[in-house]
Amino acid sequence: MDEFIPMSRPYIGEEEIDAVSEVLKSGWITTGPKCSEFEEKFAKLVGVPYTVSVSSGTAGMHLVLKLMGIGPGDEVITPSMTFASTVNQITLAGARPVFADVDYNTMLIKPEEVDRLISPRTKAIIPVHFAGAPVDMDAIEQASRGIPVIEDAAHAIGTIYKGAHVGSRGNVAIFSFHPIKNITTAEGGMVVASDEFMVKGLKLLRFHGIERDAWKRYGKASDPGYDIKEPGFKYNMPDIQAALGLAQLSKIDEITNKRNRIASMYLDGLSDVEGIDLPGIPGYPHTHAWHLFVVKIKSMDRGGFMRALADNNIGYGLHFPACHKLSYVRKKFGDVYLPETDVLSEKILSIPIYPGMNDEQVYRVIDVIKRVLG
Ligand SMILES: Cc1ncc(COP(=O)(O)O)c(C=O)c1O
């Protein structure tokens, strides 16, 4: 039997292991200097003055919604084709998720949907740079009529839209470093915000509401006291994880290039397979981060296709079960009809893509798909 090809695998080498070991030996392992360095270097990548690290993308979304004052009676527009964490956070804030349909080919939110769904209660719009492809932000910002846009950039580390990194347009943007993501800190997230009130609030709320960083309070001859003006959470990123992130960040170009190479091989090798539709590529200038490679299975049922992949020792993922079909969402907010998302939710499957995947493995996946669907 051929070896198992997972859907995703973190790209961890000796640099990461050394970086984490160095922190472990240093005597300071939680949030501290490595975290600050990671925030600075990530800000440089995105092209913004500063970023705020958090314990996950979900934690970042929680804080952002809170700082925007989103609560009962408010609506937030987001695609249903997203990770449930966003919809959970909107719901937990007491607000209502209003689901926008996505384009079948690119799986990106349709700007005309944003325009259609805006109401006097709309307090934010959360487009998703799905699978590492950038949303058409010019069109979204135009459709948003000045309502705040929170860019879900969980998939978009390395994604360039019209010459600039995703997250650099002045909106709030949230990145994720979950192990499946293009760079990882095991768990973690980064929030980009240009508004000073938002940045200050994020820094306070991510650590109990305490104004000064712990590592500054525990230093030599420092003042260990603190005050809290508003209670906060425990969403800080430890230095062990930031060190891992720094080592990963130094390889971002290599990671993006490797992912792009695999995607090109798939687009080429699967182009004549009639039983699937391949990811659509946006027409505007961009660099795709190829976080995921999502195909749509047309000629057989998805369950059978997954079993065939499993029989051939090939992994797969589902990004995502449509959020408007989740039990609690239907129960709480009722049924919605989203023509393209409804079709996608039955047909999509993510096939293996990760920087450590070699050509032979990519060809094996292509051969198996051709054999199963051919
Ligand atoms: C589209 C999207 N949004 C948000 C998240 C949440 O990120 P995290 O897992 O870091 O909380 C994820 C991923 O997990 C995601 O895929």
The ligand as an SDF file (V2000), in Angstrom:
LIG
                    3D

 16 16  0  0  0  0  0  0  0  0999 V2000
  -12.3140   31.0100    7.3650 C   0  0  0  0  0  0  0  0  0  0  0  0
  -11.8490   30.8570    8.7870 C   0  0  0  0  0  0  0  0  0  0  0  0
  -12.1520   31.8090    9.6780 N   0  0  0  0  0  0  0  0  0  0  0  0
  -11.7520   31.7350   10.9600 C   0  0  0  0  0  0  0  0  0  0  0  0
  -11.0310   30.6580   11.4110 C   0  0  0  0  0  0  0  0  0  0  0  0
  -10.6960   30.5980   12.8780 C   0  0  0  0  0  0  0  0  0  0  0  0
   -9.3360   30.5480   13.1280 O   0  0  0  0  0  0  0  0  0  0  0  0
   -8.7800   29.8010   14.4390 P   0  0  0  0  0  0  0  0  0  0  0  0
   -8.8270   28.3450   14.1880 O   0  0  0  0  0  0  0  0  0  0  0  0
   -7.3670   30.3180   14.5500 O   0  0  0  0  0  0  0  0  0  0  0  0
   -9.5900   30.2210   15.5840 O   0  0  0  0  0  0  0  0  0  0  0  0
  -10.6850   29.6410   10.5200 C   0  0  0  0  0  0  0  0  0  0  0  0
   -9.8920   28.4850   10.8850 C   0  0  0  0  0  0  0  0  0  0  0  0
   -9.7370   27.7400   11.5900 O   0  0  0  0  0  0  0  0  0  0  0  0
  -11.1170   29.7310    9.1820 C   0  0  0  0  0  0  0  0  0  0  0  0
  -10.8390   28.7750    8.2990 O   0  0  0  0  0  0  0  0  0  0  0  0
  1  2  1  0
  2  3  1  0
  2 15  2  0
  3  4  2  0
  4  5  1  0
  5  6  1  0
  5 12  2  0
  6  7  1  0
  7  8  1  0
  8  9  2  0
  8 10  1  0
  8 11  1  0
 12 13  1  0
 12 15  1  0
 13 14  2  0
 15 16  1  0
M  END
$$$$
